[in-house]
Amino acid sequence: MFTVKGIINNKELFIKWDNEELSGDAEAIGKALEENRKDHGWLGIGAEQENKNYLNYEFPALALISKFVFDKVTEKTNDFEPLDPNYIY
């Protein structure tokens, strides 16, 4: 689950993604759905994944929303597991 707040058309809006469900401001959700129909390349979707819908996967959804939905991101929160500092990524 994550939430992104930011500016779209000089208004502060937000989107929350939780288990493939979007909630938040209608304008932000509409723009996310519009951007999801475009090809933005990899954005974290693996080559083996048949479904190229960015909003179906948590990390690609976060990348899409952060990079293409908001003119400026003002805040991001998430419940991701912390990265293991001893793991080589």
Phi and psi restraints in degrees (range 20) as a CNS / XPLOR table:
assign (resid 1 and name C) (resid 2 and name N)
       (resid 2 and name CA) (resid 2 and name C) 1.0 -149.9 20.0 2
assign (resid 2 and name N) (resid 2 and name CA)
       (resid 2 and name C) (resid 3 and name N) 1.0 160.5 20.0 2
assign (resid 2 and name C) (resid 3 and name N)
       (resid 3 and name CA) (resid 3 and name C) 1.0 -130.9 20.0 2
assign (resid 3 and name N) (resid 3 and name CA)
       (resid 3 and name C) (resid 4 and name N) 1.0 136.2 20.0 2
assign (resid 3 and name C) (resid 4 and name N)
       (resid 4 and name CA) (resid 4 and name C) 1.0 -124.7 20.0 2
assign (resid 4 and name N) (resid 4 and name CA)
       (resid 4 and name C) (resid 5 and name N) 1.0 128.4 20.0 2
assign (resid 4 and name C) (resid 5 and name N)
       (resid 5 and name CA) (resid 5 and name C) 1.0 -113.6 20.0 2
assign (resid 5 and name N) (resid 5 and name CA)
       (resid 5 and name C) (resid 6 and name N) 1.0 144.9 20.0 2
assign (resid 5 and name C) (resid 6 and name N)
       (resid 6 and name CA) (resid 6 and name C) 1.0 -174.2 20.0 2
assign (resid 6 and name N) (resid 6 and name CA)
       (resid 6 and name C) (resid 7 and name N) 1.0 -171.8 20.0 2
assign (resid 6 and name C) (resid 7 and name N)
       (resid 7 and name CA) (resid 7 and name C) 1.0 -104.9 20.0 2
assign (resid 7 and name N) (resid 7 and name CA)
       (resid 7 and name C) (resid 8 and name N) 1.0 130.8 20.0 2
assign (resid 7 and name C) (resid 8 and name N)
       (resid 8 and name CA) (resid 8 and name C) 1.0 -134.2 20.0 2
assign (resid 8 and name N) (resid 8 and name CA)
       (resid 8 and name C) (resid 9 and name N) 1.0 122.4 20.0 2
assign (resid 8 and name C) (resid 9 and name N)
       (resid 9 and name CA) (resid 9 and name C) 1.0 51.4 20.0 2
assign (resid 9 and name N) (resid 9 and name CA)
       (resid 9 and name C) (resid 10 and name N) 1.0 45.6 20.0 2
assign (resid 9 and name C) (resid 10 and name N)
       (resid 10 and name CA) (resid 10 and name C) 1.0 64.3 20.0 2
assign (resid 10 and name N) (resid 10 and name CA)
       (resid 10 and name C) (resid 11 and name N) 1.0 20.3 20.0 2
assign (resid 10 and name C) (resid 11 and name N)
       (resid 11 and name CA) (resid 11 and name C) 1.0 -122.3 20.0 2
assign (resid 11 and name N) (resid 11 and name CA)
       (resid 11 and name C) (resid 12 and name N) 1.0 139.1 20.0 2
assign (resid 11 and name C) (resid 12 and name N)
       (resid 12 and name CA) (resid 12 and name C) 1.0 -85.2 20.0 2
assign (resid 12 and name N) (resid 12 and name CA)
       (resid 12 and name C) (resid 13 and name N) 1.0 121.6 20.0 2
assign (resid 12 and name C) (resid 13 and name N)
       (resid 13 and name CA) (resid 13 and name C) 1.0 -130.1 20.0 2
assign (resid 13 and name N) (resid 13 and name CA)
       (resid 13 and name C) (resid 14 and name N) 1.0 171.4 20.0 2
assign (resid 13 and name C) (resid 14 and name N)
       (resid 14 and name CA) (resid 14 and name C) 1.0 -145.5 20.0 2
assign (resid 14 and name N) (resid 14 and name CA)
       (resid 14 and name C) (resid 15 and name N) 1.0 158.6 20.0 2
assign (resid 14 and name C) (resid 15 and name N)
       (resid 15 and name CA) (resid 15 and name C) 1.0 -133.0 20.0 2
assign (resid 15 and name N) (resid 15 and name CA)
       (resid 15 and name C) (resid 16 and name N) 1.0 137.9 20.0 2
assign (resid 15 and name C) (resid 16 and name N)
       (resid 16 and name CA) (resid 16 and name C) 1.0 -117.0 20.0 2
assign (resid 16 and name N) (resid 16 and name CA)
       (resid 16 and name C) (resid 17 and name N) 1.0 132.2 20.0 2
assign (resid 16 and name C) (resid 17 and name N)
       (resid 17 and name CA) (resid 17 and name C) 1.0 -112.9 20.0 2
assign (resid 17 and name N) (resid 17 and name CA)
       (resid 17 and name C) (resid 18 and name N) 1.0 125.2 20.0 2
assign (resid 17 and name C) (resid 18 and name N)
       (resid 18 and name CA) (resid 18 and name C) 1.0 -144.8 20.0 2
assign (resid 18 and name N) (resid 18 and name CA)
       (resid 18 and name C) (resid 19 and name N) 1.0 110.4 20.0 2
assign (resid 18 and name C) (resid 19 and name N)
       (resid 19 and name CA) (resid 19 and name C) 1.0 51.5 20.0 2
assign (resid 19 and name N) (resid 19 and name CA)
       (resid 19 and name C) (resid 20 and name N) 1.0 53.4 20.0 2
assign (resid 19 and name C) (resid 20 and name N)
       (resid 20 and name CA) (resid 20 and name C) 1.0 70.7 20.0 2
assign (resid 20 and name N) (resid 20 and name CA)
       (resid 20 and name C) (resid 21 and name N) 1.0 7.0 20.0 2
assign (resid 20 and name C) (resid 21 and name N)
       (resid 21 and name CA) (resid 21 and name C) 1.0 -106.6 20.0 2
assign (resid 21 and name N) (resid 21 and name CA)
       (resid 21 and name C) (resid 22 and name N) 1.0 132.4 20.0 2
assign (resid 21 and name C) (resid 22 and name N)
       (resid 22 and name CA) (resid 22 and name C) 1.0 -101.0 20.0 2
assign (resid 22 and name N) (resid 22 and name CA)
       (resid 22 and name C) (resid 23 and name N) 1.0 139.1 20.0 2
assign (resid 22 and name C) (resid 23 and name N)
       (resid 23 and name CA) (resid 23 and name C) 1.0 -140.5 20.0 2
assign (resid 23 and name N) (resid 23 and name CA)
       (resid 23 and name C) (resid 24 and name N) 1.0 166.3 20.0 2
assign (resid 23 and name C) (resid 24 and name N)
       (resid 24 and name CA) (resid 24 and name C) 1.0 128.9 20.0 2
assign (resid 24 and name N) (resid 24 and name CA)
       (resid 24 and name C) (resid 25 and name N) 1.0 -149.7 20.0 2
assign (resid 24 and name C) (resid 25 and name N)
       (resid 25 and name CA) (resid 25 and name C) 1.0 -75.7 20.0 2
assign (resid 25 and name N) (resid 25 and name CA)
       (resid 25 and name C) (resid 26 and name N) 1.0 134.4 20.0 2
assign (resid 25 and name C) (resid 26 and name N)
       (resid 26 and name CA) (resid 26 and name C) 1.0 -58.6 20.0 2
assign (resid 26 and name N) (resid 26 and name CA)
       (resid 26 and name C) (resid 27 and name N) 1.0 -39.0 20.0 2
assign (resid 26 and name C) (resid 27 and name N)
       (resid 27 and name CA) (resid 27 and name C) 1.0 -64.5 20.0 2
assign (resid 27 and name N) (resid 27 and name CA)
       (resid 27 and name C) (resid 28 and name N) 1.0 -41.5 20.0 2
assign (resid 27 and name C) (resid 28 and name N)
       (resid 28 and name CA) (resid 28 and name C) 1.0 -67.7 20.0 2
assign (resid 28 and name N) (resid 28 and name CA)
       (resid 28 and name C) (resid 29 and name N) 1.0 -42.0 20.0 2
assign (resid 28 and name C) (resid 29 and name N)
       (resid 29 and name CA) (resid 29 and name C) 1.0 -63.9 20.0 2
assign (resid 29 and name N) (resid 29 and name CA)
       (resid 29 and name C) (resid 30 and name N) 1.0 -43.5 20.0 2
assign (resid 29 and name C) (resid 30 and name N)
       (resid 30 and name CA) (resid 30 and name C) 1.0 -59.1 20.0 2
assign (resid 30 and name N) (resid 30 and name CA)
       (resid 30 and name C) (resid 31 and name N) 1.0 -42.8 20.0 2
assign (resid 30 and name C) (resid 31 and name N)
       (resid 31 and name CA) (resid 31 and name C) 1.0 -67.6 20.0 2
assign (resid 31 and name N) (resid 31 and name CA)
       (resid 31 and name C) (resid 32 and name N) 1.0 -37.1 20.0 2
assign (resid 31 and name C) (resid 32 and name N)
       (resid 32 and name CA) (resid 32 and name C) 1.0 -63.0 20.0 2
assign (resid 32 and name N) (resid 32 and name CA)
       (resid 32 and name C) (resid 33 and name N) 1.0 -42.9 20.0 2
assign (resid 32 and name C) (resid 33 and name N)
       (resid 33 and name CA) (resid 33 and name C) 1.0 -65.8 20.0 2
assign (resid 33 and name N) (resid 33 and name CA)
       (resid 33 and name C) (resid 34 and name N) 1.0 -38.0 20.0 2
assign (resid 33 and name C) (resid 34 and name N)
       (resid 34 and name CA) (resid 34 and name C) 1.0 -64.6 20.0 2
assign (resid 34 and name N) (resid 34 and name CA)
       (resid 34 and name C) (resid 35 and name N) 1.0 -46.6 20.0 2
assign (resid 34 and name C) (resid 35 and name N)
       (resid 35 and name CA) (resid 35 and name C) 1.0 -66.8 20.0 2
assign (resid 35 and name N) (resid 35 and name CA)
       (resid 35 and name C) (resid 36 and name N) 1.0 -30.6 20.0 2
assign (resid 35 and name C) (resid 36 and name N)
       (resid 36 and name CA) (resid 36 and name C) 1.0 -65.4 20.0 2
assign (resid 36 and name N) (resid 36 and name CA)
       (resid 36 and name C) (resid 37 and name N) 1.0 -25.4 20.0 2
assign (resid 36 and name C) (resid 37 and name N)
       (resid 37 and name CA) (resid 37 and name C) 1.0 -77.9 20.0 2
assign (resid 37 and name N) (resid 37 and name CA)
       (resid 37 and name C) (resid 38 and name N) 1.0 -13.0 20.0 2
assign (resid 37 and name C) (resid 38 and name N)
       (resid 38 and name CA) (resid 38 and name C) 1.0 -91.4 20.0 2
assign (resid 38 and name N) (resid 38 and name CA)
       (resid 38 and name C) (resid 39 and name N) 1.0 157.9 20.0 2
assign (resid 38 and name C) (resid 39 and name N)
       (resid 39 and name CA) (resid 39 and name C) 1.0 -90.0 20.0 2
assign (resid 39 and name N) (resid 39 and name CA)
       (resid 39 and name C) (resid 40 and name N) 1.0 108.9 20.0 2
assign (resid 39 and name C) (resid 40 and name N)
       (resid 40 and name CA) (resid 40 and name C) 1.0 -105.9 20.0 2
assign (resid 40 and name N) (resid 40 and name CA)
       (resid 40 and name C) (resid 41 and name N) 1.0 16.9 20.0 2
assign (resid 40 and name C) (resid 41 and name N)
       (resid 41 and name CA) (resid 41 and name C) 1.0 81.0 20.0 2
assign (resid 41 and name N) (resid 41 and name CA)
       (resid 41 and name C) (resid 42 and name N) 1.0 -150.0 20.0 2
assign (resid 41 and name C) (resid 42 and name N)
       (resid 42 and name CA) (resid 42 and name C) 1.0 -66.1 20.0 2
assign (resid 42 and name N) (resid 42 and name CA)
       (resid 42 and name C) (resid 43 and name N) 1.0 -59.2 20.0 2
assign (resid 42 and name C) (resid 43 and name N)
       (resid 43 and name CA) (resid 43 and name C) 1.0 46.7 20.0 2
assign (resid 43 and name N) (resid 43 and name CA)
       (resid 43 and name C) (resid 44 and name N) 1.0 27.8 20.0 2
assign (resid 43 and name C) (resid 44 and name N)
       (resid 44 and name CA) (resid 44 and name C) 1.0 95.8 20.0 2
assign (resid 44 and name N) (resid 44 and name CA)
       (resid 44 and name C) (resid 45 and name N) 1.0 -1.1 20.0 2
assign (resid 44 and name C) (resid 45 and name N)
       (resid 45 and name CA) (resid 45 and name C) 1.0 -83.1 20.0 2
assign (resid 45 and name N) (resid 45 and name CA)
       (resid 45 and name C) (resid 46 and name N) 1.0 124.9 20.0 2
assign (resid 45 and name C) (resid 46 and name N)
       (resid 46 and name CA) (resid 46 and name C) 1.0 -71.4 20.0 2
assign (resid 46 and name N) (resid 46 and name CA)
       (resid 46 and name C) (resid 47 and name N) 1.0 152.2 20.0 2
assign (resid 46 and name C) (resid 47 and name N)
       (resid 47 and name CA) (resid 47 and name C) 1.0 -61.1 20.0 2
assign (resid 47 and name N) (resid 47 and name CA)
       (resid 47 and name C) (resid 48 and name N) 1.0 -27.3 20.0 2
assign (resid 47 and name C) (resid 48 and name N)
       (resid 48 and name CA) (resid 48 and name C) 1.0 -79.2 20.0 2
assign (resid 48 and name N) (resid 48 and name CA)
       (resid 48 and name C) (resid 49 and name N) 1.0 -12.3 20.0 2
assign (resid 48 and name C) (resid 49 and name N)
       (resid 49 and name CA) (resid 49 and name C) 1.0 -82.7 20.0 2
assign (resid 49 and name N) (resid 49 and name CA)
       (resid 49 and name C) (resid 50 and name N) 1.0 121.7 20.0 2
assign (resid 49 and name C) (resid 50 and name N)
       (resid 50 and name CA) (resid 50 and name C) 1.0 -70.6 20.0 2
assign (resid 50 and name N) (resid 50 and name CA)
       (resid 50 and name C) (resid 51 and name N) 1.0 -39.3 20.0 2
assign (resid 50 and name C) (resid 51 and name N)
       (resid 51 and name CA) (resid 51 and name C) 1.0 -82.4 20.0 2
assign (resid 51 and name N) (resid 51 and name CA)
       (resid 51 and name C) (resid 52 and name N) 1.0 114.5 20.0 2
assign (resid 51 and name C) (resid 52 and name N)
       (resid 52 and name CA) (resid 52 and name C) 1.0 -94.4 20.0 2
assign (resid 52 and name N) (resid 52 and name CA)
       (resid 52 and name C) (resid 53 and name N) 1.0 22.9 20.0 2
assign (resid 52 and name C) (resid 53 and name N)
       (resid 53 and name CA) (resid 53 and name C) 1.0 -79.7 20.0 2
assign (resid 53 and name N) (resid 53 and name CA)
       (resid 53 and name C) (resid 54 and name N) 1.0 106.9 20.0 2
assign (resid 53 and name C) (resid 54 and name N)
       (resid 54 and name CA) (resid 54 and name C) 1.0 -56.5 20.0 2
assign (resid 54 and name N) (resid 54 and name CA)
       (resid 54 and name C) (resid 55 and name N) 1.0 -35.9 20.0 2
assign (resid 54 and name C) (resid 55 and name N)
       (resid 55 and name CA) (resid 55 and name C) 1.0 -75.3 20.0 2
assign (resid 55 and name N) (resid 55 and name CA)
       (resid 55 and name C) (resid 56 and name N) 1.0 -4.3 20.0 2
assign (resid 55 and name C) (resid 56 and name N)
       (resid 56 and name CA) (resid 56 and name C) 1.0 -82.9 20.0 2
assign (resid 56 and name N) (resid 56 and name CA)
       (resid 56 and name C) (resid 57 and name N) 1.0 -13.0 20.0 2
assign (resid 56 and name C) (resid 57 and name N)
       (resid 57 and name CA) (resid 57 and name C) 1.0 -127.2 20.0 2
assign (resid 57 and name N) (resid 57 and name CA)
       (resid 57 and name C) (resid 58 and name N) 1.0 136.4 20.0 2
assign (resid 57 and name C) (resid 58 and name N)
       (resid 58 and name CA) (resid 58 and name C) 1.0 -58.6 20.0 2
assign (resid 58 and name N) (resid 58 and name CA)
       (resid 58 and name C) (resid 59 and name N) 1.0 -53.1 20.0 2
assign (resid 58 and name C) (resid 59 and name N)
       (resid 59 and name CA) (resid 59 and name C) 1.0 -69.2 20.0 2
assign (resid 59 and name N) (resid 59 and name CA)
       (resid 59 and name C) (resid 60 and name N) 1.0 -43.8 20.0 2
assign (resid 59 and name C) (resid 60 and name N)
       (resid 60 and name CA) (resid 60 and name C) 1.0 -62.5 20.0 2
assign (resid 60 and name N) (resid 60 and name CA)
       (resid 60 and name C) (resid 61 and name N) 1.0 -36.3 20.0 2
assign (resid 60 and name C) (resid 61 and name N)
       (resid 61 and name CA) (resid 61 and name C) 1.0 -62.6 20.0 2
assign (resid 61 and name N) (resid 61 and name CA)
       (resid 61 and name C) (resid 62 and name N) 1.0 -44.1 20.0 2
assign (resid 61 and name C) (resid 62 and name N)
       (resid 62 and name CA) (resid 62 and name C) 1.0 -62.0 20.0 2
assign (resid 62 and name N) (resid 62 and name CA)
       (resid 62 and name C) (resid 63 and name N) 1.0 -42.7 20.0 2
assign (resid 62 and name C) (resid 63 and name N)
       (resid 63 and name CA) (resid 63 and name C) 1.0 -64.4 20.0 2
assign (resid 63 and name N) (resid 63 and name CA)
       (resid 63 and name C) (resid 64 and name N) 1.0 -45.9 20.0 2
assign (resid 63 and name C) (resid 64 and name N)
       (resid 64 and name CA) (resid 64 and name C) 1.0 -59.7 20.0 2
assign (resid 64 and name N) (resid 64 and name CA)
       (resid 64 and name C) (resid 65 and name N) 1.0 -49.1 20.0 2
assign (resid 64 and name C) (resid 65 and name N)
       (resid 65 and name CA) (resid 65 and name C) 1.0 -66.6 20.0 2
assign (resid 65 and name N) (resid 65 and name CA)
       (resid 65 and name C) (resid 66 and name N) 1.0 -42.6 20.0 2
assign (resid 65 and name C) (resid 66 and name N)
       (resid 66 and name CA) (resid 66 and name C) 1.0 -67.9 20.0 2
assign (resid 66 and name N) (resid 66 and name CA)
       (resid 66 and name C) (resid 67 and name N) 1.0 -38.2 20.0 2
assign (resid 66 and name C) (resid 67 and name N)
       (resid 67 and name CA) (resid 67 and name C) 1.0 -91.4 20.0 2
assign (resid 67 and name N) (resid 67 and name CA)
       (resid 67 and name C) (resid 68 and name N) 1.0 -30.8 20.0 2
assign (resid 67 and name C) (resid 68 and name N)
       (resid 68 and name CA) (resid 68 and name C) 1.0 -121.1 20.0 2
assign (resid 68 and name N) (resid 68 and name CA)
       (resid 68 and name C) (resid 69 and name N) 1.0 -13.6 20.0 2
assign (resid 68 and name C) (resid 69 and name N)
       (resid 69 and name CA) (resid 69 and name C) 1.0 -92.4 20.0 2
assign (resid 69 and name N) (resid 69 and name CA)
       (resid 69 and name C) (resid 70 and name N) 1.0 -47.9 20.0 2
assign (resid 69 and name C) (resid 70 and name N)
       (resid 70 and name CA) (resid 70 and name C) 1.0 -94.7 20.0 2
assign (resid 70 and name N) (resid 70 and name CA)
       (resid 70 and name C) (resid 71 and name N) 1.0 141.9 20.0 2
assign (resid 70 and name C) (resid 71 and name N)
       (resid 71 and name CA) (resid 71 and name C) 1.0 -67.0 20.0 2
assign (resid 71 and name N) (resid 71 and name CA)
       (resid 71 and name C) (resid 72 and name N) 1.0 -37.0 20.0 2
assign (resid 71 and name C) (resid 72 and name N)
       (resid 72 and name CA) (resid 72 and name C) 1.0 -148.8 20.0 2
assign (resid 72 and name N) (resid 72 and name CA)
       (resid 72 and name C) (resid 73 and name N) 1.0 128.9 20.0 2
assign (resid 72 and name C) (resid 73 and name N)
       (resid 73 and name CA) (resid 73 and name C) 1.0 -87.3 20.0 2
assign (resid 73 and name N) (resid 73 and name CA)
       (resid 73 and name C) (resid 74 and name N) 1.0 130.3 20.0 2
assign (resid 73 and name C) (resid 74 and name N)
       (resid 74 and name CA) (resid 74 and name C) 1.0 -106.4 20.0 2
assign (resid 74 and name N) (resid 74 and name CA)
       (resid 74 and name C) (resid 75 and name N) 1.0 -22.1 20.0 2
assign (resid 74 and name C) (resid 75 and name N)
       (resid 75 and name CA) (resid 75 and name C) 1.0 -161.0 20.0 2
assign (resid 75 and name N) (resid 75 and name CA)
       (resid 75 and name C) (resid 76 and name N) 1.0 141.2 20.0 2
assign (resid 75 and name C) (resid 76 and name N)
       (resid 76 and name CA) (resid 76 and name C) 1.0 -132.9 20.0 2
assign (resid 76 and name N) (resid 76 and name CA)
       (resid 76 and name C) (resid 77 and name N) 1.0 134.9 20.0 2
assign (resid 76 and name C) (resid 77 and name N)
       (resid 77 and name CA) (resid 77 and name C) 1.0 -132.3 20.0 2
assign (resid 77 and name N) (resid 77 and name CA)
       (resid 77 and name C) (resid 78 and name N) 1.0 151.0 20.0 2
assign (resid 77 and name C) (resid 78 and name N)
       (resid 78 and name CA) (resid 78 and name C) 1.0 -156.5 20.0 2
assign (resid 78 and name N) (resid 78 and name CA)
       (resid 78 and name C) (resid 79 and name N) 1.0 169.0 20.0 2
assign (resid 78 and name C) (resid 79 and name N)
       (resid 79 and name CA) (resid 79 and name C) 1.0 -114.6 20.0 2
assign (resid 79 and name N) (resid 79 and name CA)
       (resid 79 and name C) (resid 80 and name N) 1.0 30.8 20.0 2
assign (resid 79 and name C) (resid 80 and name N)
       (resid 80 and name CA) (resid 80 and name C) 1.0 -66.8 20.0 2
assign (resid 80 and name N) (resid 80 and name CA)
       (resid 80 and name C) (resid 81 and name N) 1.0 148.1 20.0 2
assign (resid 80 and name C) (resid 81 and name N)
       (resid 81 and name CA) (resid 81 and name C) 1.0 -64.8 20.0 2
assign (resid 81 and name N) (resid 81 and name CA)
       (resid 81 and name C) (resid 82 and name N) 1.0 140.0 20.0 2
assign (resid 81 and name C) (resid 82 and name N)
       (resid 82 and name CA) (resid 82 and name C) 1.0 -64.5 20.0 2
assign (resid 82 and name N) (resid 82 and name CA)
       (resid 82 and name C) (resid 83 and name N) 1.0 147.4 20.0 2
assign (resid 82 and name C) (resid 83 and name N)
       (resid 83 and name CA) (resid 83 and name C) 1.0 -69.2 20.0 2
assign (resid 83 and name N) (resid 83 and name CA)
       (resid 83 and name C) (resid 84 and name N) 1.0 142.3 20.0 2
assign (resid 83 and name C) (resid 84 and name N)
       (resid 84 and name CA) (resid 84 and name C) 1.0 -77.5 20.0 2
assign (resid 84 and name N) (resid 84 and name CA)
       (resid 84 and name C) (resid 85 and name N) 1.0 116.8 20.0 2
assign (resid 84 and name C) (resid 85 and name N)
       (resid 85 and name CA) (resid 85 and name C) 1.0 -66.7 20.0 2
assign (resid 85 and name N) (resid 85 and name CA)
       (resid 85 and name C) (resid 86 and name N) 1.0 -15.5 20.0 2
assign (resid 85 and name C) (resid 86 and name N)
       (resid 86 and name CA) (resid 86 and name C) 1.0 -95.1 20.0 2
assign (resid 86 and name N) (resid 86 and name CA)
       (resid 86 and name C) (resid 87 and name N) 1.0 -3.4 20.0 2
assign (resid 86 and name C) (resid 87 and name N)
       (resid 87 and name CA) (resid 87 and name C) 1.0 -92.4 20.0 2
assign (resid 87 and name N) (resid 87 and name CA)
       (resid 87 and name C) (resid 88 and name N) 1.0 138.6 20.0 2
assign (resid 87 and name C) (resid 88 and name N)
       (resid 88 and name CA) (resid 88 and name C) 1.0 -94.2 20.0 2
assign (resid 88 and name N) (resid 88 and name CA)
       (resid 88 and name C) (resid 89 and name N) 1.0 115.5 20.0 2
